[in-house]
Amino acid sequence: MEPFDPVDTNAVGATRVGKANNALLPSLVCGAHGLIGSIVVAVLYHATDGARDIGSFVSWLLAGIVGISFDVLILMDETEPLKHEVAGGEIHRDRPGTDPDDARVPAAQQFVEQLLIKQQDEGFATNVRVAGFGQLYNAAPGAGGTYGGWTALNESSLSKINSVIAAQADRDSELYTNYANAFAGAYEDFSRSEQPDACKMLVTFTDGALTAEGPASADVEAKDAICRPGGLADQIRSAGIYHVGIGLSQSNAPTDFSLFKGVTSGEGERCGELPAFGAFYPANSAGSLFASFRQALGTPGAASGERVASESFDVMLDDSIDAVRFTVIARDDLGPDAHVVLTAPDGSTVDLLGDGETQLGGANVQWSAVQQPVQQVDGTMQLQPGQSWEGLWKLSFTDFAADQADGRVFNTVRIQPDSHLQVTSIAAQQPQRQR
């Protein structure tokens, strides 16, 4: 992962926006207010990330102009290897699978909760749909199971959506991960939304490579249905559906996600003719699963990066902005006493434990920290009237276990949309140490 690399856009609002990785594209385009802002984002995207399918890109652009709305479909793997190890075609019920504690459930629920916060911050509307797959797309009309339908995301509907996700904890008995049927079902499901002009995002979670029921040729046929010219991968791209893949595997037995990456980010095996339109995030622990779902929400104006527990994540703030949000997630278990410390430019600190609020370095800081199911902090900082918070701020773990100094930590700090932006405000300063 590259350190945050800002790009100047002084032509509009004299702001500096971080280099857009693939996951930021939907937010950048659909969150751009007005034609000029959208065009500048388009130029930035093509300048920093290379050519993309212009048809898909324009569909996002127009959605941002005519009325900002999102359709987000969360597609969840429901196969046996989530619960038990499957090797050599046999299920080993005495050995744990990739997600024996069902971390995918709270991770996906948190994704929806953070999507609601993002919606409230940035002023767009969202419809959410939850679906599952194994050999079939299990949320198709008339299929068994209770998946609900497309639901407008708001404070009152959040519990309903999260209850649908909670049921995923008991859906882990399927034997095949048939991407072809899953993607075909999701593609058709987008047409059933009541927002025909919405920006569309498909978030697919799986722990397995492509497998299809039947003889060995069934796998080949399923792959062909996805990757042939004009196949499912191309259909999803040409429809302007931004496809985020989250691939979970065990550290000691990594899954081959080359095809999945090819479908989503284009980084793996070549699949389809149109340029890839999406992103892929790997996970091999509960913490990294939470981080991957959070990365799927990519936000413009954000500094994000991975550090190890012994390193701090540094951001430069100046007084041209007045509010930021921050998140720290331990990808690895750092020990029972590990917690995050926020350090202001003047050296004053606060331990971010539990839920709290304090004044620090000219800022009002609010936070919520948890230890289970993963070590994580979410918080906000608001510049106090008449104060200055200019300088280097640090987020770092302390009291981590001695053998976890190299434990991985995901960090992100983003400008809140109602802040007053004039010049570069956030930049990660430390180069990332390769592991």
N, C-alpha and C positions, 0 to 999 in steps of 0.2 A: 504494500500500500504506500502511495506517495504521500509526503507531507503536504499540508494545505498550501496551495500555490495560487495566490490572488491574481486576478486579471483586471486591469483598469477598464472602466467604462465611464469615463468622465463626461461623455457626451450627454448622458441622461442622468440627472440627479447627482452628478459628481460622486457616484458610489463606486466601490470596488467589490465585485462579486467573485467568490472562489471559483477555481476551475471546476466546471460542471462534470462530475462523473456521470455515468449513465443513469444512476438512480435519481439524479436531480432533475432530469429533463422534464418529467411531467409537472413538477412544481414550478420550474422556471417558466415554462410556456403557459400552462393553465393559470398560474398565479400572476402572470404579467398583466397589469391593468392598462388597457389602451393599446392602440396599434403601434405607436412608436416604441413603447416598452417591449412589446412582443417581438418586434423586428430586431431590436438590439440584442435581445436574448437569442434570437435565431442566428444572428451573425456570430455571437460569442460561441454558440454551440458548435457551429460548423468550423470555426477557427481553431477550437481547442480539441475537439474530439473527432474530426474527420467527417467524411461524407456519410450521409444517412439517406434512407429512402425519403425523398422530398414529399411524396404523397402523404405518408404517415406523419411527417413533421408538420405539414401544413394543416392536417386535421387537428392536431393539438393546438396549433397557432390560432385557428379560427375559433375553436372552443373557448380559448382565453379571451377572444374579442367579443363574441356574441353573448356570453353569459357563462360564468365559471361554474362548472358542475363536474362531478366525478362519479363514475361507476367503478367500484372496487370489488373484485371477486376473489375470495380467499379459497383456494383449492387445496384440500388437505389429503395427504396419503393416509390410507386406512388399512395398511398391511400388517401381517403378523410379525415381521422383523422389528417393528417398533417395540414390541413387548418381549419377544424371545429371539435368541440367536437362531438364524436359519443358515445352515451350511450343508453343501453337498446335496441339496434338495430335501434335507431333513430338518424338522423343527426341534430344537433342543430347549425344552421347557425349563431345564435346570440352569440355563445360562441367560443373562439379561440381553435384551436387544439394544437398539440404538437409543431408545427413549423410554426406559422402564418406569420412570417416575412421571411420565406425561408432561414434560416441561413444554412441549409444543403448545399445550392448551393455554397456560398463563401467558406464554410469549405471544401467541396470536391475539389473545384478549387485550394484552397491553398494546399491541399494534393498533387495534381498533380504538382504544382509549386515547392513544397519542394522535391518531388520525382525527378524532373529535377535537382535541386541543388545537391541532393544526388548522382544522376547519374554522374554529372560532377565532383564531389569530388572523387568518388570512381571508376570511369572508367568502368561502365557497360552499357549495352544497354537495353532499355525498350520499349515494345509495350504496349499500353494502350487501353482498350475497355470500353465504358460506356454502361450500360444496365439498364432497368427498369423492375419492376414487380408489379403485383397485383394478379389477379386470374391466369394470364398467364405470361410467360417470354416474355416481350414485345419487345425484340430486336432480336427475332428469324428471320431467313431469310424469307422474304415475309411478315413480320408483318408490321403494320402501324407505322408511327412515324419515325423521323430522328435521329438515334442513331450513325450513322457512323459505321465504322468497326474498326478492329485492326489498330492502328496508331502508327508509330515509334515516340517516344517522343524526341523532340528536340526544340530548340528555335523557329524555324519557325512553328512547328505544335502545339505549346502550345495554341495559341489563338483558333485554330480549336477545340481542345479537350475541352477547357473551354467553348466554345460556345455551345457544345453539353450538357455540364453539366448545363449551364445557362437555357436551355430549361426545365430542371426539375422543375423550379419554377411554370410552368403551368401544370405540370403533377401530379395532386393530386385528381383525381376523382374516382379512383378504390375503390371497396368495400371490397375486400378480400386480405389477405396477405398469399397467398398460397406458403409457403416455398418449397413444393415439386416441383411444376412446375418451380419455380425460380431457385432452385439448379440444376434441370435437364437441364434447358436451359443453365445455366452458364457452367456446366460440358461439354456439347456438344460444346459450343462456344470456349473453350480452344483448341479443336481439329482443329479449323479453323484458328488459328494463324499460321504465317509462321515461328515460332521459335519452332520446335518440341522438342528441348532439353532445352528449357528455364526453369528457376525456375518460378513457378506459384503461384500467390497470388490472392485470391478472397476476396474483401472487400465488405461485405454486410451491408447496412444501412437499418434499419427498425424502425418503432415506434409501431409495433403491434405483438401480439402473432399469432401463426398459426391459420388461418381461411381459409376454402375452400368453394366454391360455392356448394350448394346442401343441402341435409338433414344432420342431425347431424353426420351421419356415414361418410360424406365426410371428416370431420376433422380427424377422426380416420384413414381413408384410406390414407390420405395425410401423416399423422405422420408415419404410417407403411411403406410407400414408402421410407421415409427418414431413419428410425431407425431400420428396420429389418436387420438381418445379411446379409451383401452384398448389403444393400440398398444404397441410395444416399449419406448418410454421409460416409459410408465405401468406396464407389467408389471415392469420392473426396479425401479422405485420402490416399487410395492406389495409386492414380494418383500423389501423391506428391504435391497436391494443398494446400497451407497454407491458412487457412480460418480465416479471421479476421471479427468479428461481432461488429457492433456499434449499440447499442440499445438506442433509444431516448424515454423518457416518461416524463410526467408532475410530478413535485414534489408532488403534492397533489393527484395524481392518478397514481402510478407507474404501469408499465406494467409487467406482468409475463413473464420474459424472460428465465425461467428455461430450456425450450426446446432449445431455441436459444443458450444459453450458453453450453448446452450439446453437440450440434452440433459443436460448434466452439472451445471453450476452454476445454470442458469436465468437467467444474465445476458444471454444473446444472444437469438436468435430464439425466440419462444414455441414450445414443442414438448410436446405432451401436456396432459392436464388436471390431473394431480396436481402438487403443488408439487415443484420440483426437489430432489433429494437427492444432493448431490455437490459437486464443486469443479472448477475449470479453472485450469491453469497454463500460460502461454505460454512458449516458448523460441525464441531466435534465434541461439544459439551453443552450443558444446560445454559451456561453463561454466554457462550458464543451463539447459541440459538436465539436468545433474547437480543443479542447485539445485531444479528443478521436481520431479524424482523424489524428492529429499529432502523437499520440502514436502508431498508426498503422504503422508508418514509422520506428519504433524502430531501433536504431543504436548502433553497438558495440562501446565500448569506451565512453559511455555516462553515465552521472549521471543525473537521473531524479527523480522527486518526487513532491508531493503535500504539500503545506504549507498553512497557513492562512495568510491574508493580514498583520497582525501584526508581522509576523515572517519573517526572511530573509532566503534565500536559499544560503548556504555557500559551496564553492568549494575550495579545496587546489590545487594550481598550483605550479609547480617547473620549473626550467629552462631547463629540458630535453625535453620539448615540446615547440613549438613556435606558435601554432595557435589553437584557439577553436571557435566554434559557440555556441550561446546561444539563448534560447527562453523563454519568460515568457508570459503566457496567464492567464488572470483572468477568472476563471470559473463562477464567480458571478459578477454582476455589482457592482463595488466598489465606484461609485460616479463620478461626472463630473470632479473633480480635481485630481483624483488618477493617479499616474504615477510611473514609475520604476526608482530607483536610483541604480547606480553601485558604489560600494565602494571598493577601492584598499586596499592592506595590510597596507599601510602607513596612511590610514584614509582619503585620498583625495577622492572626489566623483564627479559624473557627473549625472545630471538629463537627463534621456533618453526620450526626447520629440521630436516629429516629426522625420525628417531625420537629422542625424548629424555625425560628425567625430571629434575625439579629441585624445590627448595623455593623458594617465592616468596610473600612477604606473608602468612605463616601457612598457606599451602596447599602440599600436595604436588601437583605438576602433571606429568601425563604427556601426551604428544602424538605424533601421527604426521602428518607433512607431506609432500606430494608436489607436483611441478611439472607432471607429465604424467599423464593427458591434460588435466587442468585443475589450476590452482593451488588447493590445498585443504589444510585442517588439521582434524583431528578430535582431541579431547582430553578429559581429565577433570581435575577439581580436587577434592581431598579436604582438608577442614579438619583440620589436625594437632592432636592432643590438647594441651589447655592453651593453644592459640593463638587469636588473633582475626583474622578476615579482613574484618571489617566495613568497608564503604566502597565507593567507586566503582572498578570494574575496567574496563579498556579493552582491546578487541581492535582492532587497526588494521594496515593494510598499510604497509610502508615500502619504500624503494628501488624504487618503481614507475617505469615510464618516464614522462618528462616530459609526454608527450602523453596519458597515461592517468590523469591526476588525477581525471577524471570517470568512470573505469571502474567498472562496477557490481559490488557485492560483497554476497552473501547471508550473513547471520549468524543463528545461533540458539544460545541458551544455555538449558538446561533442568535443572530439579531432578531428581536421581535419586530414584526412588520410595522407596528405603529411608532417605531423609533425614528428619530430624525437623522437621516444619513447624509453626510457631506463628503467624507473622505474614508479611506480604508479604516476599518474599525476592528476587525478580528483577523488574526493570522496566527497559525501554530508556528512556534519558533524553533522547537527542537527537531532535528532530523530524526527520523525513525530508525531504531536499531533493528537490523535484520536478525531474524531468528531462524 
